[in-house]
Amino acid sequence: MNHHFHHSFLIRTKFRFVLLAMISMFFTFCIQEPQLWKLKSNEQVAGDYIANNPEYSEFAKLVEMTGLRPLLGIRGPYTIMLPNNDAMFAFYKENGKKSLDDFSMDFLNQLVRNHLITNEISSGDIGLGALRDTNAIGDYLVTEFQGSDIILNKKSKIVDRDVRLANGFAHIIDRVIDPVNKDIYTVIAEDPSYKIFSEGLKLTGIKDTLQLISFKYGKRTARTRFTLLAVPDTIYQRKGITNVNDLIKWTGANPDSVKYLNNPFYRYMEYHCLIGTYYLNTFETTLYPILSSDNNVSMTINTDYKINQDSKTKKYTGFNIPESNIPAKNGAIHAINDLLPVIDPEPTTIIFETTDFFDFKQGEYFQTHYQKFSDGKNAFADIHWVGDYLQYHFKVAGTGGVLKSEDCLQMIGWFSLSVTFPKVMKGKWEVSIYQPTWQDVTSCRVYLDDVPTGYNYLGPRTGGPGGIQKIADVDFKTTSRHTVRLENFFYGMVFWDYIQFKPVK
């Protein structure tokens, strides 16, 4: 990726590059590396704009105290959720402080980064759910609407939108966004509206998983991500369930074994806990795995957000939208309007990206730049290959949506590439894979669980169409994981983006 500043800007600011090494030691929180930004206007960069406007002098002090002024002056793009002085003074009072000097430096570092997103987000990019990018401490800022107003994290209103900066945007807010530091279980356990549900998470021991925010993963720290489809006490009470013992009885479970995976009460509670963090604007029409990955919740998005919709009766479990999108440090909580019993949901089209694996996503390269890997046996748990190297292929934002999430797995030469995908429900499926229609994409034989499928993937390099192509018709007898392998029979490249499972009715 080539990025350039205007020549005159470089002359004025070239000494600041020397400071970057020093600045990086302050920037120790989870933050995606920003791209170098080409100036598009004569507006001030973020650091100068904040410093030169008296109504933001308190936030300007925060920027200076945390050492971010030079960084905000030369790099981007950025989006700043910028509290005015009234908001800052109100925040001091709420916390029993007189000024920024009364807070710890660790907290101030969190606070300033909580308002900073290392990408350009205009108000037109904001929907009901959360911002598309995490902030500089790796958290999603929740977004919703009150009339025409945009509200962040349930409390902060944007009072002036889309202030154009030379290296991004500022949105002026009327309330400081307090960092969210509580885990998802603690957030729901402290809400009196969910006494029965939170007690169920405690009795089953699921709370122990939900309280884990991060853990050591190699030389890095990995974040956990969860989503709770939470049932309020008022919903249980309408069904005659007044306490957790009533709920255990309703599930037909043995109350002495509720910590066991196969106990009906454990299964019920786990069924409300999804892997990954999803806000309303990030849900898609597909299946979402629960914690154990051995069952799924179906989501249909059209006129409403519909959980486990019955195709015959059209009945479904919905969301209480005003009480949804509750942020936690490691996930999101949504209030639902029914009990959501455990079922095997109706099959729906599923797409698995070849790059959407936990260990693969922990690398510093992920969604930032290209990376090559040489150890085809041990580098990753579910991705294996034989060939010169595997490359993480990343296309920068705004490249036209050729690749889902703008990344894929790439190989060149003579190769074999296999990916073991998450569990797929039992049943009949039409299996397809997608690669872009680029001329370098070659043709490959396809194997499913080491058995030839009878299909070849035909790439443009050998006269094929590329794009999405069927590579198997299957009838899975169990809900389980499966491995797809590509082996090329013409020299060339593979840019494997995703696999698609379409149910056959």
N, C-alpha and C positions, 0 to 999 in steps of 0.2 A: 504494500500500500504506500503510495506516494502522497505526502502532505506538505504543503508549502504555506509559509506566511508571506505577506507582502514585504518587499525588500526594505521599504522604509521602516516598517514595524520591527524587522530584525535589527536594523541599525540602532533603533532606540532602545531595544530591550535585550541585546545579545548578552549582556553581562548576567542576565537572570538565569541563563542556562547553567551557569556555574553553580547556581544555588540549588538546582534540581536534586543533586545527590544528597544535599543536606536536608531538603524538604521531605524526601522520601522516608527518612527515618521517623518523621512525625506521622506519616500517612500509613499507620500500621493496622488499620482496621480493614475489614473485607470490602474492597472497592475494585470494581472493574477498571482496568487501565484505560483512560480516555484516549481518544484519537487526537493527534495534532490537528488543529483547527485553522482553516483558512478564513481570514477575516472577510466578511461579506458586506460590511457597512462601515460607516464612520462612527458608530456608537462606541461607548466605552466598554472595555472588557469588564467582567463581573467584579473583579477585585476593586477596580477604580470606581465603578458605579456605586458600589456599596460604601466606599470610603468617602466619596464626594457628595453624598446626599445626607444632609443633617438628620432627616427623619429616620435614618437607619444607623445612627451613630453607635447605638448599643450593640447591634449585630456586627458592625464594623470592628468594635473592640473585641468581640468574640473571634472574629476572623484573624485579627492580629495576634491575640493571645495564643491561638492554636497553630500559628505559623502557616496559615493557608493563603495569605495575601499574595505572595509571589506566584504560587501555583494557579490561582484564579486569574492572574494577570496574563499568563502566557499560553495556557493550554485550554483545551475544550474538545467538544462542546459540553456545556454545563446547563443544568436547570437548577435555579436557586429558589426554594420556597422561602421568601424573605419576610420575616416579621418586622413590623415597624416598632418604633420606640415604645409606644403604648403597650404593645403586646409583650415586649421584653420586660417592662416594669411590672406588668401584671403577673408575669411568670415568676419574677423574683418574689413578689408578695405571696403568691400561692405556695411557694416553697419555703417561706419564712426566711428569705434572704434579702439583703439590701442591694447587692450588686453581683456582678460576675465573679468578683474576688472571693466571694463566700462559698463558691462551688469548688469541688476538687477538679484538678486538671483532667483526670480521666473522664469525668462526667462532661466537661466542656468539650473534649474531643468527640465524644459521642454526640453531644447536642448539635454541634455545628455540622457534622457529617450527616446527621439525621435530616437536615434540610437541603442536602446536596445530592443531585443525581448526575452521573457522568454521561449524560446524553441530552439531546435537545428534545424537549417535550413542550409543545404548545397546548393551549387549552382545548383545541380541536382534537388532540390526541387522548383526551381524558374521558373515560367512560365510567359506567357503574361497576365498581369492583376495586381495582387497584391500578396504580401506574404500571406500565409495561416493563419498566426497568427498576431494579432495586436501588436504594440509596447507597451512600458511601459506607454504611455499616452493614450492608447486605439485607436490609429489610425492605418490604414493600409498603408504600404509603397507600392507605385505603382511600378510595375516592367515591363520592356519592353526591347527590343533588338535592337541594332544598329549593324548589321552584327553579329559578335560573341560576342560583348560586352553586358553586362547587365547594364541597366540604372535604377536608383532608383529615383522616384518622378520627372521624366522628365529631371533631370539635373546631378545627381551624378553617375559617372561610377565606377563600381567595377574594380580595377586595379590589385588586387591580391586576388584570390578566395580561400576559404576553408582552411584558416590558422587554423590548428588543435590546440585546447586548451584542457586542462584537463577537463574543464567543458563546452565545446561547440565549437563554431566556431567564427572566426573573418573574415570579408571580408573587405579588404582595399579599401577605396573610395577616389576619387580625389576631392570631393567637399562636404562640410558640407551640411547635409539635414536640411534645414530650416523648423521648425515646421509650419504646415498648421493650421491657426487659423480662416480663413474666412469661413462663412457658405456657403452652396451650391448656394443659390440665389446670394449672393454678388460676388462669383467667376464668375458666368456666366454673371451677369449684368456688370461687369467690363471688359468683353471681347467684343471688338467691333465687333466681328464676329457674335454675337447673339443679336443684338439690337431688332429685331422684336420679337423673342422668349422671351427675358427677359421682354420686355414691356408687353407682354401678361400675364406673370406670375404676374406682378405688377397690371395690370388692374383688373384681376380676384380676387386678394387678396390671391392667392396661395402662393405668396412670403412670407407672414406672417408665414405660416407653415414651409416653407423651411428655414427660418432664425432662427428657434428654434434649438439650438444645444443640449441643455440638460435641464432637469427640475427636480424638487424635486419629488421623488417617495418614500413615507414613510421616512425612515431614510437615504435613499441613494439618489444619483444623477443618473438619467437615461440618456443615450445618445439616440439621435434620429439618424435614418439612412434612407437615401433616395438615389434614383438613377434617374437621368434625362436623357431621350432620347431626346437630344437637336437638333433642326433643325437650321442650319446656315442660315444667310441671303442670301447667294448665292443660296441655294436650293429654298427658297421662290421666289427669283427674277426670277429664271428659269420658275416659274409658273405664272409670272406676278404679284406677290405680293410684293409690294415695301415698305409697311409700315403696322403697326398693324391694321389700319382701313381696309385695303385691306384683311387682314387675317380674320377679323371679318365678312366681307361681304362674303368671300369664305366659311365660315362655315354656312352661312345663319342665323346668330344670330341677335337678337335685341341688338343693342349697348348700350341700356339703362339698361340692366339687366345682364351684363356679370359676376356679382358676385354671381349669383344664380346657384345652383348645376345643374339644368336641362337646363340651357342656353347652346346652342350648342357650343358657343365659350369656355365657362367654361369647358364643357365636353372635348373639343379638347385639351385644355391646360393641364387639369388634366390627360388625357390619356398618357401623356409623363412623368408622375411622378410616379415612382414605390415606394412601401413600401420596405424598406430594402436597403442595400448597396451591389451592385453587380459589380464586375469587370469582364473582359472578361473571365478570367479563373475560375470564380465562377458561371457563367451562366450554366444552364442545359437545356435539352430539356423538357420543361414543360410550365405551365402558370404562369405568375407573376401578382399579384393584383396591381391595381393602388391605389391612396391615399384613395378613398372612399370605396374601396374593393368591389364595385358593378360591376366591369368589369375587364377584364384581357388582358394582352399582351402575345401573344404566342411567345416562343423562341424555335428555332430548331437549334441544334448544330451538324453539320456534316462536309461538305466541306467548310462551311462558318458559320458566326453567322447570323441567319436568323430570322427576326422579322415578325410575321404574314404571314408566307408562305402560299400561296394558293396551296392546294394539286393538283388542276387540271392544273392551268397555270404555277405552280412552281415559280411564281413571289413573291418577298418578299422585305422588307425594310432591308438594310444592314447598317453596321457601316463604318464610316471613321476611320479606326483603328489608324493611327498616331495621330488623334485629339481626340481619346477616352482615357478612363482611367485617366481623369483629376481629381485629388483629391481635396476634400473640407473637412472641419472639420467634417461635418455630412453627407458625401456621396460621390458619384462619378458621373461624367458627361461624357456622350458618345455622340459624333457627329454622326448623322445618315444621310443617303443619300437620303431621301425622306420625304414627309410631314407627313407620318404615320397618316392617317385619323382614326377616331373612328369606330371600327367594333366589332362585336361579333366574336372573333377568333374561329377557328375550335377546337373542343375538342381534348385534348391530355391527356396522363396518368399523373395524379397528385399524389404526395406523400406528406402527412402531417405527420410530426413527432409529437408524443404525448408530447414532451418536448419543442416544438417550439412555446411558447406563451410568450408574452411580460412580464407579471407579474412573470411567472415561471422563466424566464431567468434573473431576476434582483437579485436573491439570490446569496450570496457569494459562495454557494456550486456549482453553475452551471459550469459544465465541469471542476471541480476541485476535488470533493469528494462526498461521499454518504451523504444523508440527509433524515431524517424521518419527516413526518408530521402527525398530529393527528386530525386536524379540517377538516373533509371531506366536510363540507358545505360552509365554509367561507375562506379557505386558498387561493383559486384561483378562478378566474372568470369562467373558462371554464373546470376545472377539478374537479370532485366531486366523493366521494367514501363513502362506508359504510364498515367498517372492523376495524381491530386493528390499522393499520396505512398504509400510503402510503410512499414508499421510492423512492427517486431519485437514480437510479442505474447508476453508472458511471464506465466505463471500461477505464483504462489508455490508452494513445496513443500506437499504435503498437500491439493491441491485435487481429489482424487478420481481422478486418472489420466485425465481427459478428453482431454488432449493428451499424445502421446508426448514424453517429456523436458520436458513442461510448457511448450512454446513452439511457435510457428508463424509463418507469414507472414500478415499481415493487410492488406487494402485495402478502401476504401469508395468508393461513388459509381459512376462508369463507369470501367472499367479493363480493361487487358490485362496479364496476369502470366505470364511464362514462366520455367521452370527447366530447365537442362540438367543431367541427372543423370549419375552415374558410369557406367562401362561395364557393359553387360549382355551376358551370354553369348548367342551365336547360338542360335536355336531359337524355338519357339512359346510365347507368353506371353499370359496374361490380365492386363491392366493395370487397376489401380484406384487411386483417390485417396481420401483420408480428410479430412473436415472434421467438426467436432463438430455435433451436432444442434441448435445454437442457432438461435433464430428469425430472427436477422439474416442468416443465411447464404443467399445468393441463388443463382440458377441461372446456369450458364455453358456456352457452347460449348467444346468441347475439340479442340485441334489437337495432332498428334504430328508432329514434324519439319515443321511448317508445313502439314500436310495434315489436313483435318477427319477425325476418327475415326468420325463417324457417331453418336456418343453425346453427350448433354448431361449435365452434372452438375446434379442437381435439388435445390435447397436448400429448407429449411422456409419461407423467406420467400415462396416462390411455390407452396407446397403440396407440395413434395418431401420425401423422408425425411431428407436429409442423411446423415451417417455415411459408411461406406465404400461406394463405388459403382464398378462397372466402367465404364471410359471408353475401352477399346480392346481388340481382339483382334489380335495381331501375330505375324508370322513373320520374325524378324530373321535375315538371311542371314550377318551377320558379328557378331563381338563388338565393340561400339562404344557410344558415348555417344548419348543421345537427348534431345530437348527437348520438353517438354510445356507447352502454353500454354492458359490459361483466359481467355475473354472473356465478361463477363456480358451478358445480354440483358434483365435486369431490374435496376433500381437496388437496391443493397444492399451487403452485405459478403462478403468471402471470408476464411476462416481456414484456409489450406491447411497441413495438418500433415505429411502424408507421401504418397508414392506407393508402390504395391505391385506387384511383378511376380511372378505365380504361374505356374509352368510348366504347360503343357498337354501331357499325355501321350497 
